[in-house]
Structures are given as C-alpha cells and as structure tokens.
Amino acid sequence: MTSATTSRRRFLGRGAQSLGFLAWMGSRPDRSFGASVAAQAAAPQPESAAKLIERGIAFLRPRQDAKGGWSTQREPGVTALVVTALLRSGQVTPEDPAVTRALAYLEGFIGPNGGLSEAPHANYTTSIALVAFQEANRNGRYDRTIKAAQNFLKTMQWDETEGKAREDAFYGGAGYGGRNSRPDLSNTAFLIEALRDTGLPADDPNLKKALVFVSRCQNLRSEFNDQSWAAKVNDGGFIYTPANGGESMAGKTADGGLRSYASMTYAGLKSMIYAGLDRNDPRVKAALTYITQHYTLDENPGLGQQGLYYYYHTFAKTMAVLGEPTLTDAAGTAHDWRAELIAALAKRQHDDGSWVNPADRFMEGDPNLVTAYALLALAYTRKK
C-alpha cells in the first residue's frame, strides 16, 4: 500500500466521524457529501468509459511522431501526459512499443542533476514524466530515474535556498521552470501529485512547504492566507498564484479581489489532501463548500469553456482521491460524478476518437493534449 493511499483512507476515515461537510456548515443532514442518489431519477446509461478510452487510444497511436512523442514541436510535457494517460487507461502496458518509444524520448531530456532539466519547462515536464515512469516501472527498471526526478523536483520549489522566507508569497511553490519561474498552483499541484504518487509521505518537509503556498492560493480569510486580497472574495475557491500581488485567470472583482475558478479549486483541494489535511481542516471545509456551490460538468466554473479538459482531468482525480461515489450540490441534488463525467466526455468525443476544445486557451486546441486529459479523466472513473 502506498503512502498516498494510506493518506486518502485516513482522510476518509476522519471525515466519517462527522455528519458530512454540509452538516458542518449547519445544513440539513440529507445534504451531506456523498449522500445517496436514490431520490434522483435514473439517468440514461452513457457509453462505457472503456469504449471511449479505446477510441481515444486509437486516435493517439498513429499521431506518435518520429521522435517518439506527441506534439513534440510544442514541448515534451504533452508526450508525458499522453504516455501517462495510455498507461493509466488500463488498455496499454509498459511493454507496448508506443510506451517504450515515448519514455525513451522523455529520457533524452534528463540532465546531470536528475529530472528532465533539459526540457523547456523543466518542473512541469518532470512532474508529469515522473508519474509516467512510475506507471511503467517494472522490476525496478526506472527506480533510479524516479529517485533522481524526486530529488530534482524538491530543488524546484522556492524556499530558503533561493532566499525566500516563509513570509514570501513565492515560498513553497513551483513554476514551469523552477528558480527563474514564478510559482503557480497548477505546477505546484503537479509537483505535489508526482511526489506523493511516487511514495513520499504527506509529512515530507517539501510537501509541508508546498502546503504553505497552496493555502495562499485560497480565497479564504484565515491564518493560512495573509495576502491582502484573501478576504475580498472569501468563497473558499482558489486562484492561480499569490505571487507578485496575486493573479487569477478568472480576473478581478471591482474592489481588487481575485476571482476563484473551479479547475484551480479542485487542484488546490487535491493538493491539500495529498499534504495531509483532513475534512475537519477549515481550508478543506471551505473548498468543499465552493465545490458544492459550483458543481457542473457543462463548463469550468469561473472560466466557462476555457480550460474545460484540464478541469475534467483535475475534477476526476480529486473526486477519486476523495473516494466518495456521489457529490451533493448546494441545492441538495446528489450526483453520480463518474456517470456524469463519462456522459459529458461521450458527447464531446469526435468521430475519430479525439477530443479538442474550440475555446483554444491553455493549449486546448491541441487534440493530442486534450485527448490525453480526457483519457486521464476517464481512467479515474474506474472504481478501485
């Protein structure tokens, strides 16, 4: 059993001691998180996730280029996401030629200090590739690569070694390229997930530092966020970064607050769980409240259709980490999130098996990247 799995079970166990998180907020008990969906009308059965995955894989296979990757003209991070999606699909093995070629391509970016330091976005690519190497690791083949990448990622955080004290908004975070890159929640969340999924315990010092940064990304007036904008929105959601005065991809309010949006909120909640917080922590309670108030799979709340597939991927991983079969929204409606996510992706899959976002922001006009996001999201709908 991995430490990440143990942490998630501990998280769920502590949560079971309460009446459900909406009960913590003084709501009716029948609105508790994970309530039964028996009262809901039966939804039509969507196409199976396995079929959607099969078609997505069939789309990606012939698009692997001569270098062994996908969209290599952009950056190796796309290949890292694709190979991770293939391996987590349940339909592709580490011995598959497409996987071995892709991993060999990624190994070409490994520098002398470990990690994919020769990639344009060293932290981002290393974080994703580390998970891919972990998924493909058989008989210790990638043990040294994984350990070196873990150590490399630890150096990519902003902390005292770069002259950043705990009081600095950069502290604990990581950006696309490390020391010369402003930290943000997306890259920090990828880093946290990579370290936890490859065996680091929740109480690892680097994860505790990362939690400081993640907490500063939350719109929550509390002892954990000392930024001037924290109390202006105060809805428990998350923004992109607190660095350099703070930034949200969803923009600002009239009084200078930074608007929360869903994809970063799920990334923030997942990161807090990975860093060892349980349901009784006020940061977790606030994030869960935001989620119930903005539950939808029709858009990425706060950004509309922009970043939709990043949202699907992050939503699915976070819900899988929470371990609940249903989510009850603020109106009291219980949602089978797995079935609803499969249905949302089924109606958006193209005839050739791909997914692509017409709202081309955050590179979501690239069908290789977006199909990888969709496959990862579908992989997390499998019940363990």
C-alpha positions in Angstrom: 0.0 0.0 0.0 1.4 3.4 -0.9 1.6 6.3 1.5 -0.8 8.2 -0.8 -3.4 5.5 -0.4 -2.9 5.4 3.3 -3.4 9.2 3.5 -6.6 9.1 1.5 -8.0 6.3 3.7 -7.1 8.3 6.8 -8.8 11.4 5.2 -12.0 9.4 4.6 -11.9 7.9 8.0 -11.6 11.2 9.8 -14.4 12.6 7.6 -16.7 9.7 8.6 -16.6 10.8 12.2 -18.6 13.9 11.3 -22.1 14.3 9.9 -20.8 15.3 6.4 -19.3 18.5 5.5 -22.5 20.4 4.8 -23.7 19.4 8.2 -20.5 21.2 9.5 -22.0 24.3 7.8 -25.3 23.9 9.5 -27.2 22.4 6.6 -29.7 19.6 6.6 -28.1 16.1 7.2 -29.6 14.8 3.9 -27.4 17.2 2.0 -24.2 15.6 3.3 -21.3 15.0 1.0 -21.7 11.6 -0.7 -25.4 11.3 0.1 -27.5 8.6 -1.7 -28.8 9.3 -5.1 -31.8 7.1 -4.6 -34.2 10.0 -4.8 -32.8 11.1 -8.2 -34.5 10.0 -11.4 -32.5 7.3 -13.1 -30.2 8.8 -15.7 -29.8 7.2 -19.1 -26.8 4.9 -19.3 -23.9 6.6 -21.1 -21.5 4.8 -23.4 -18.9 2.8 -21.4 -15.7 4.5 -20.4 -13.8 1.6 -21.8 -15.2 2.2 -25.3 -14.4 5.9 -25.1 -10.9 5.1 -24.0 -10.4 2.6 -26.8 -11.3 5.1 -29.4 -9.1 7.8 -27.8 -6.1 5.4 -27.8 -6.8 4.5 -31.5 -6.7 8.2 -32.3 -3.4 8.8 -30.5 -1.4 5.8 -31.7 -0.8 7.0 -35.3 0.0 10.5 -34.2 3.2 9.5 -32.4 5.9 11.1 -34.4 9.4 10.0 -35.5 10.9 11.3 -32.2 8.6 9.0 -30.2 6.4 11.7 -28.8 3.3 13.7 -29.5 3.2 17.4 -30.3 7.0 17.5 -29.9 7.1 20.8 -31.7 5.5 22.3 -28.6 7.2 20.7 -25.7 7.8 17.2 -24.1 5.2 17.8 -21.5 2.5 16.8 -23.9 4.2 13.4 -24.5 4.5 12.9 -20.8 0.7 13.5 -20.4 -0.1 11.2 -23.3 2.1 8.3 -22.1 0.7 8.7 -18.6 -2.8 8.6 -20.0 -2.0 5.5 -22.0 -0.6 3.7 -19.0 -3.5 4.6 -16.7 -6.1 3.7 -19.3 -6.0 0.0 -18.4 -5.6 -0.9 -22.0 -1.9 -0.2 -22.7 1.0 -1.9 -20.9 4.5 -0.7 -20.2 5.8 -3.1 -22.8 3.8 -1.5 -25.6 6.1 -0.2 -28.3 4.4 3.2 -28.2 5.1 3.5 -24.5 8.8 2.4 -24.7 9.4 4.8 -27.6 7.8 7.7 -25.7 9.7 7.0 -22.5 13.0 6.8 -24.4 12.1 10.2 -25.9 11.5 11.6 -22.5 14.7 10.1 -21.1 16.6 12.3 -23.7 15.7 15.4 -21.6 17.2 14.1 -18.3 20.0 16.3 -17.2 23.0 15.6 -15.0 21.1 16.7 -11.8 18.2 14.3 -12.5 14.8 15.2 -13.7 14.0 16.4 -17.2 16.1 19.6 -16.7 16.8 19.9 -20.4 13.1 20.4 -21.2 11.9 23.9 -21.8 9.6 23.7 -18.8 11.7 21.5 -16.5 9.4 21.4 -13.5 6.2 20.8 -15.4 7.7 18.1 -17.6 9.5 16.3 -14.8 6.4 16.3 -12.6 4.3 14.6 -15.3 7.1 12.4 -16.6 7.8 11.1 -13.1 4.3 9.7 -12.9 4.7 8.1 -16.3 8.0 6.4 -15.3 6.3 5.3 -12.1 3.4 3.7 -14.0 5.8 2.0 -16.3 8.2 0.8 -13.6 8.6 -3.0 -13.6 11.3 -4.9 -11.8 12.9 -1.7 -10.7 13.7 -0.6 -14.3 13.1 3.1 -13.5 13.9 3.1 -9.8 17.0 5.4 -10.3 15.2 7.6 -12.7 12.3 8.1 -10.3 14.5 8.8 -7.3 16.6 11.3 -9.2 13.5 13.0 -10.5 12.0 13.3 -7.0 15.2 14.9 -5.7 15.2 17.3 -8.7 11.6 18.4 -8.1 12.5 19.2 -4.5 15.1 21.7 -5.7 12.5 23.3 -8.0 10.5 24.8 -5.1 11.0 28.4 -4.0 12.3 28.3 -0.4 15.2 29.5 1.8 17.8 28.1 -0.7 16.6 30.8 -3.1 16.4 33.5 -0.4 12.7 33.2 0.1 11.4 33.1 3.7 8.1 31.6 4.7 6.6 35.1 4.7 7.2 35.5 0.9 4.3 34.7 -1.4 6.7 32.6 -3.6 7.5 30.3 -0.7 6.8 26.6 -1.2 5.6 27.0 -4.8 7.0 25.9 -8.1 6.6 27.3 -11.6 7.1 25.9 -15.1 10.9 26.2 -15.0 11.9 26.4 -11.3 14.1 29.1 -9.9 13.6 31.5 -12.7 9.9 30.9 -12.9 7.1 32.5 -10.9 5.3 29.8 -8.9 1.7 28.9 -9.6 -0.9 26.5 -8.2 -1.1 24.3 -11.4 2.6 23.5 -11.5 2.8 23.1 -7.7 -0.2 20.7 -7.8 1.5 18.6 -10.4 4.7 18.6 -8.3 2.8 17.5 -5.2 0.9 14.8 -7.0 4.1 13.4 -8.6 5.9 13.3 -5.2 3.0 11.6 -3.4 2.2 9.2 -6.2 5.8 8.0 -6.2 5.8 7.3 -2.5 6.7 10.5 -0.5 4.7 10.7 2.8 2.4 13.6 3.5 4.7 14.9 6.2 7.6 15.3 3.9 9.2 18.7 4.5 8.9 19.7 0.8 5.2 18.9 0.9 4.7 21.0 4.0 6.4 23.9 2.3 4.1 23.4 -0.7 1.1 23.5 1.5 2.0 27.0 2.6 1.9 28.1 -1.0 -1.3 26.2 -1.8 -3.0 27.8 1.2 -2.1 31.2 0.0 -3.9 30.4 -3.3 -7.2 30.1 -1.5 -9.8 32.8 -1.3 -10.2 32.3 2.5 -9.9 34.8 5.3 -7.8 32.8 7.7 -4.5 32.4 9.5 -3.3 30.4 6.4 -3.6 33.3 3.9 -2.0 36.6 4.8 -2.4 38.2 1.3 -4.3 41.5 1.1 -6.9 40.1 -1.4 -7.8 36.9 0.6 -10.8 38.4 2.4 -12.3 40.2 -0.6 -13.9 37.2 -2.3 -13.6 34.8 0.6 -15.6 31.9 -1.0 -13.2 29.1 -0.4 -12.2 28.7 -4.0 -8.7 29.0 -5.4 -6.8 31.3 -7.8 -3.7 30.8 -10.0 -1.0 32.3 -7.9 -0.5 34.6 -4.9 3.0 35.7 -6.2 3.6 39.2 -7.4 0.4 40.5 -5.8 -1.7 37.6 -7.0 -3.3 36.6 -10.3 -6.4 34.7 -11.3 -7.2 33.6 -14.8 -10.8 34.5 -13.9 -9.9 38.1 -13.4 -10.5 40.6 -10.6 -13.6 41.9 -8.8 -14.3 45.7 -8.7 -12.6 46.0 -5.3 -9.4 44.2 -6.4 -10.4 40.7 -5.3 -9.2 37.7 -7.3 -12.0 35.6 -8.6 -11.9 31.8 -7.8 -12.4 29.3 -10.5 -13.1 25.6 -10.4 -10.1 23.9 -12.1 -7.7 25.6 -9.6 -10.1 24.8 -6.7 -10.0 21.1 -7.4 -6.2 21.3 -7.9 -6.0 23.1 -4.5 -8.2 20.7 -2.7 -6.4 17.7 -4.1 -3.1 19.2 -3.1 -4.3 19.8 0.5 -5.4 16.2 0.8 -2.1 15.0 -0.5 -0.3 17.2 2.0 -2.2 15.5 4.9 -5.2 17.7 5.6 -8.4 16.1 6.6 -12.1 17.1 6.4 -12.0 18.9 9.7 -9.5 21.5 8.5 -11.2 24.8 7.7 -9.4 25.0 4.3 -10.8 21.7 3.3 -14.3 22.6 4.5 -14.2 25.9 2.6 -13.0 24.3 -0.6 -15.7 21.6 -0.4 -18.4 24.3 0.1 -17.2 26.1 -3.0 -17.3 22.9 -5.0 -20.9 22.1 -3.9 -22.0 25.6 -4.9 -20.4 25.4 -8.3 -20.9 21.8 -9.3 -21.3 21.3 -13.1 -19.7 19.4 -15.9 -21.0 21.7 -18.6 -18.2 24.2 -18.1 -15.2 25.1 -16.0 -16.9 27.4 -13.5 -15.3 30.8 -13.5 -13.8 30.3 -16.9 -16.7 28.9 -19.0 -15.4 26.6 -21.8 -11.8 27.7 -21.3 -9.6 25.0 -19.8 -12.5 22.6 -19.8 -10.5 19.4 -20.3 -7.8 20.4 -17.7 -10.8 20.9 -15.5 -12.2 17.4 -16.3 -8.9 15.8 -15.6 -8.4 17.7 -12.3 -12.0 17.2 -11.2 -11.8 13.4 -11.8 -8.5 12.9 -10.0 -9.7 15.0 -7.0 -13.0 13.1 -6.7 -11.1 9.8 -6.9 -8.8 11.0 -4.1 -11.9 11.9 -2.0 -13.2 8.4 -2.5 -16.9 9.3 -2.5 -19.3 7.8 -5.1 -21.6 10.8 -5.1 -21.4 14.6 -4.5 -24.4 16.5 -3.2 -24.6 20.1 -4.5 -25.8 23.1 -2.6 -29.3 22.6 -3.9 -29.5 19.2 -2.3 -29.1 17.2 -5.6 -26.8 14.2 -5.4 -24.7 13.5 -8.4 -23.1 10.3 -9.5 -20.0 12.1 -10.7 -18.5 9.1 -12.5 -21.6 8.6 -14.7 -22.0 12.3 -15.3 -18.3 12.7 -16.3 -18.5 9.7 -18.7 -21.6 11.2 -20.3 -20.0 14.6 -20.6 -17.0 13.2 -22.3 -19.0 10.8 -24.5 -21.0 13.7 -26.1 -17.8 15.6 -26.7 -15.7 12.9 -28.3 -15.2 13.3 -32.1 -15.8 10.6 -34.6 -12.1 10.0 -34.9 -11.8 9.3 -31.2 -10.3 12.6 -30.3 -11.3 15.4 -28.0 -10.4 19.1 -28.7 -11.6 22.3 -27.2 -12.9 25.0 -29.6 -12.1 27.5 -26.8 -8.3 27.3 -27.5 -6.8 28.7 -24.3 -4.1 26.9 -22.3 -3.2 24.9 -25.5 -6.6 23.1 -25.5 -6.7 23.5 -29.3 -4.2 20.6 -29.5 -6.1 17.3 -29.8 -3.1 15.3 -28.5 -3.1 17.2 -25.2 -6.8 17.3 -24.8 -7.3 13.7 -25.7 -4.7 12.8 -23.0 -6.7 14.9 -20.5 -9.9 13.1 -21.4 -8.3 9.7 -21.1 -6.9 10.5 -17.7 -10.3 11.8 -16.5 -11.9 8.5 -17.7 -9.2 6.4 -16.0 -10.2 8.0 -12.7 -13.8 6.9 -13.1 -12.8 3.3 -12.6 -13.8 2.2 -9.1 -11.0 0.7 -7.1 
